[in-house]
Amino acid sequence: MLNHWMGIIPNASEHGYLVDHMLEFCHWFMLLLFVGWVIFFLYTLVRFHHTRNPRANYHGVKSKASAHLEFTVVLVEAVLLAGFALPLWGKRVTADQFPDKDQAFRVRAIGEQFAWNFHYPGADGVFGRADTSLVNGNNPLGLDPNDPAGQDDVLSKNDLHLINHKPTVIEITSKDVIHSLSLHAMRATQDALPGSKIPMWFRPIKQGTYEIVCAQLCGPGHFGMRAEMTVQTQKAWESWYKALAGMQHPAAPAPAAPPGAAGAPPDGGQPPAAIPPAPGAPGATAPPSTTPVPPPGKP
């Protein structure tokens, strides 16, 4: 309830409810502290006003209540950290918690000033080799054109498409400075470091279109480093992927038949003109007569 009042967007991942529960507890605890300290502040303004205490008291407060209160706050914060935050973080980053490679949907996210590039493997499920020395305007990720594994890879810019209810592993890196891939709806955020590929995983459970932002100040255009994430059915994703792959890897035209092959011109050029049938042959047209026709009335 309090999360909704504070404008936190609805959760769309399998593990997100655990994050929401921790945030809800933290927000209620901070609200309680805020109200308590405000009440204590107002109390001190009245209790220790100079009209009620014309002479200064040099002995100070002798009660231990404040020390007990401060210890309670520290204890609650330790429980939040050790009992909620660390176990939840451990479940997201330990290797044995990651989904199997043959079951997970895998994609790479590469940050740059100021956009996100998403790299999908082809039908073979293997990412092509990338080399920063090959990066140019036509090859933004530096994919090796001589690597067979990368011949069918597909790229998209600021447009991430995922499959609903499919465990997803995103490998995150950067081409220039430190960025941070933040998927608020999935309750997942991971820094993008140049030279490192850091995996992050989750399972989407709700279809829709969500916003992706960069959560790390990365330059003057940081405010515009936004992208879209679409969670869709398997069939819809395959249709989108097929259309994108068709644009990036159009089918090559069928090669012409070699000279001498059946149905091919003998010289490889235009087929010869059709030879008309000989006169008198079936299908031939009789030639016009050259004998003069006598005028009417004459033998």
C-alpha positions in Angstrom: 0.0 0.0 0.0 2.7 2.5 1.0 4.8 1.5 -2.1 1.8 2.4 -4.3 1.3 5.8 -2.6 5.0 6.5 -3.2 4.6 5.9 -6.9 6.6 2.6 -7.2 5.5 1.0 -10.5 3.9 -2.5 -10.3 6.1 -5.5 -10.2 6.4 -7.7 -13.3 9.0 -10.4 -12.2 8.8 -13.6 -10.3 11.1 -12.5 -7.5 9.9 -8.9 -7.4 7.4 -9.4 -4.6 10.3 -10.1 -2.2 11.9 -6.8 -3.1 8.5 -5.1 -2.6 8.0 -6.6 0.8 11.4 -5.4 2.0 10.7 -1.9 0.6 7.3 -1.8 2.2 8.8 -2.7 5.6 11.6 -0.1 5.2 9.1 2.6 4.3 6.8 1.9 7.2 9.8 1.8 9.6 11.2 5.1 8.3 7.7 6.6 8.6 7.5 5.5 12.2 11.0 7.0 12.9 10.0 10.2 11.2 6.8 10.6 13.2 8.6 9.7 16.4 11.5 12.1 15.9 9.1 14.9 15.0 7.1 14.3 18.2 10.3 14.2 20.2 11.5 17.5 18.6 8.2 19.2 19.4 8.4 17.9 23.0 11.9 19.3 23.5 10.8 22.7 22.2 8.1 22.9 24.9 9.8 21.0 27.7 13.1 22.9 27.5 11.8 26.3 26.6 13.7 29.1 28.4 10.5 30.3 30.2 10.3 27.0 32.0 14.0 26.7 32.6 15.3 30.2 33.5 18.5 28.6 35.0 20.6 26.2 33.0 20.9 22.6 34.2 24.5 21.4 34.0 23.7 17.8 35.0 22.0 16.8 31.8 19.6 13.9 31.1 20.1 11.0 33.4 17.6 8.6 31.8 18.8 5.7 29.6 15.7 5.8 27.3 17.5 7.6 24.4 20.3 5.0 24.4 17.8 2.1 24.4 15.9 3.8 21.5 19.0 4.2 19.5 20.0 0.6 20.1 16.6 -0.5 18.9 16.9 1.5 15.7 20.4 -0.1 15.0 19.0 -3.6 15.8 16.1 -3.2 13.3 18.4 -1.9 10.6 20.7 -4.9 11.2 17.8 -7.3 10.8 16.8 -5.6 7.6 20.3 -5.9 6.2 21.2 -9.4 7.5 17.7 -11.0 7.4 16.2 -9.5 4.2 18.7 -7.7 1.9 21.7 -10.0 2.0 19.8 -13.3 1.5 17.7 -11.8 -1.3 20.9 -10.4 -3.0 22.5 -13.8 -2.6 19.7 -15.6 -4.4 20.1 -13.3 -7.4 23.9 -13.5 -7.8 25.1 -17.0 -6.7 25.9 -19.3 -9.7 23.8 -22.2 -8.5 20.7 -20.0 -8.5 21.0 -19.1 -12.2 18.8 -21.0 -14.6 20.2 -23.7 -16.9 21.7 -22.4 -20.1 19.5 -24.7 -22.2 16.4 -23.4 -20.5 17.1 -19.7 -20.2 16.5 -16.9 -22.7 19.9 -15.2 -23.2 20.6 -11.7 -24.5 23.4 -9.2 -24.2 23.0 -5.5 -23.3 25.8 -3.2 -24.3 25.6 0.4 -23.1 27.1 3.4 -24.9 26.7 7.1 -24.7 23.8 7.4 -24.8 21.9 4.3 -25.9 21.4 0.6 -25.2 22.3 -2.1 -27.8 20.8 -5.6 -27.4 22.5 -8.6 -29.0 20.5 -11.8 -29.7 22.1 -15.1 -30.7 20.9 -16.7 -33.9 19.3 -20.1 -34.4 22.5 -21.8 -33.2 22.1 -20.1 -29.8 25.7 -19.0 -29.8 26.8 -15.3 -29.7 29.3 -14.3 -32.4 32.7 -13.1 -31.4 33.1 -9.4 -30.8 36.2 -7.2 -31.0 36.3 -3.5 -30.1 38.8 -2.9 -33.0 36.0 -3.9 -35.4 33.5 -1.3 -34.1 32.4 1.2 -36.8 29.2 2.9 -38.0 28.0 -0.3 -39.7 29.1 -2.7 -37.0 28.3 -1.0 -33.7 29.2 -4.1 -31.5 32.3 -5.0 -33.5 31.1 -8.5 -34.5 33.7 -10.5 -36.4 32.4 -11.0 -39.9 34.6 -14.1 -40.3 33.0 -15.9 -37.3 30.3 -18.4 -38.4 28.6 -18.1 -35.0 27.8 -14.5 -35.6 26.5 -14.7 -39.2 22.9 -15.1 -37.9 23.0 -12.8 -34.8 20.4 -10.1 -34.5 20.9 -6.6 -33.0 18.3 -4.0 -31.8 18.8 -0.5 -30.4 16.9 0.8 -27.4 14.3 -2.0 -28.0 14.5 -5.1 -25.8 12.0 -8.0 -26.4 11.6 -10.8 -23.8 9.4 -13.9 -23.6 6.8 -14.0 -20.8 7.4 -16.7 -18.1 10.8 -17.5 -19.6 13.9 -17.3 -17.3 16.0 -14.5 -18.8 19.8 -14.0 -18.4 21.1 -10.6 -19.6 24.9 -10.2 -19.9 25.7 -6.5 -19.4 28.7 -4.5 -20.5 29.7 -1.1 -21.8 31.6 0.3 -24.8 32.8 3.5 -23.1 32.0 4.6 -19.6 30.1 3.1 -16.6 26.4 2.8 -17.2 23.7 0.9 -15.3 20.9 -1.1 -16.8 17.8 -0.5 -14.6 14.6 -2.5 -15.2 12.3 -1.1 -12.5 9.4 -3.4 -13.4 11.6 -6.4 -13.0 13.2 -5.2 -9.8 16.6 -5.6 -11.3 19.5 -3.2 -11.8 23.1 -3.9 -12.8 26.1 -1.7 -13.5 27.6 -1.9 -17.0 31.4 -1.9 -16.8 33.7 -1.6 -19.8 35.6 -4.8 -20.3 33.4 -6.9 -18.1 30.3 -9.0 -18.8 28.1 -9.2 -15.7 25.1 -11.5 -15.8 21.7 -10.6 -14.4 18.7 -12.9 -14.4 14.9 -12.8 -13.6 11.7 -14.3 -14.9 9.0 -12.0 -16.4 5.5 -12.8 -15.3 3.5 -10.0 -16.9 3.1 -9.0 -20.5 3.5 -5.3 -21.4 5.8 -2.5 -22.4 8.2 -1.1 -19.7 10.8 1.6 -19.5 14.5 1.0 -19.3 16.7 3.7 -17.9 20.4 4.2 -17.2 20.8 4.5 -13.4 24.4 5.8 -13.5 25.3 9.3 -14.4 27.3 8.8 -17.6 27.6 12.2 -19.3 25.6 15.2 -20.5 23.1 13.0 -22.4 22.4 10.7 -19.5 18.8 12.0 -19.2 18.0 10.7 -22.7 19.5 7.2 -22.2 16.2 5.4 -22.2 14.9 2.3 -24.0 11.8 0.1 -24.1 11.3 -3.5 -22.9 8.5 -5.5 -24.3 7.4 -8.7 -22.6 5.3 -10.9 -25.0 4.2 -14.4 -25.7 6.6 -16.9 -27.4 4.6 -16.7 -30.6 4.7 -12.9 -30.7 8.4 -12.8 -29.9 9.2 -15.3 -32.7 7.2 -13.2 -35.2 9.1 -10.0 -34.1 12.5 -11.8 -34.2 11.8 -13.3 -37.6 10.9 -9.9 -39.1 14.0 -8.3 -37.6 16.3 -11.1 -38.7 14.8 -10.9 -42.2 15.7 -7.2 -42.4 19.3 -7.7 -41.1 20.0 -10.9 -43.0 17.9 -10.8 -46.2 17.8 -14.1 -48.1 20.3 -14.2 -51.0 18.7 -14.4 -54.6 18.7 -17.8 -56.2 21.8 -18.2 -58.5 21.2 -18.3 -62.3 21.4 -21.6 -64.0 24.8 -22.3 -65.6 25.1 -22.3 -69.4 24.2 -25.7 -70.8 21.9 -26.6 -68.0 18.3 -27.6 -68.7 16.3 -24.5 -69.5 19.3 -22.2 -69.6 20.3 -20.3 -72.7 23.3 -21.9 -74.6 25.3 -18.7 -74.4 24.2 -17.6 -70.9 22.3 -14.7 -72.5 18.8 -14.3 -73.9 17.1 -17.4 -75.1 17.0 -17.7 -79.0 13.9 -16.7 -80.9 11.4 -19.4 -81.6 11.8 -21.0 -85.0 8.5 -21.1 -86.9 7.4 -24.5 -88.2 8.1 -25.5 -91.8 5.3 -24.9 -94.4 2.9 -27.8 -94.5 4.0 -29.0 -91.0 1.3 -29.3 -88.4 0.5 -25.9 -87.0 2.0 -24.1 -89.9 0.2 -21.2 -91.6 -0.3 -21.5 -95.4 1.6 -18.8 -97.3 -0.5 -16.2 -99.3 -1.2 -17.0 -102.9 0.7 -15.1 -105.6 -1.7 -16.0 -108.6 -3.7 -13.0 -109.8 -7.4 -13.2 -109.3 -9.4 -12.5 -112.6 -11.9 -9.6 -112.3 -15.6 -10.6 -112.0 -17.3 -11.7 -115.3 -14.0 -12.8 -117.0 -13.0 -16.5 -117.5 
